[in-house]
Amino acid sequence: MLSAEDSKQANLLANLKMAEAISHSLRRVSDNPEWERLRESVLEFLHLQDSEFEELKEDMTDKMSNAA
């Protein structure tokens, strides 16, 4: 899915997909099958561990809760 050949576009796409997954989670919508399918390749491309993604998601949840 993500290729280093066009790293600028791949980076934007990876970040978009990660942001969508976090947004999906914040809205407490049902499972996001697209994210589950892409998760591993996106995190690998961004050099993130699963635990780092979960921490980022928690941070965003906290910030959104405090903003409300």
Number of C-alpha atoms within 10 A of each C-alpha: 9 16 12 10 8 9 12 11 13 18 17 11 15 22 16 13 17 20 14 15 19 20 15 15 16 16 9 9 9 8 11 12 10 11 16 10 10 15 18 13 14 22 17 13 18 13 10 12 12 13 9 12 15 12 12 13 19 15 12 16 17 12 11 11 10 8 7 5
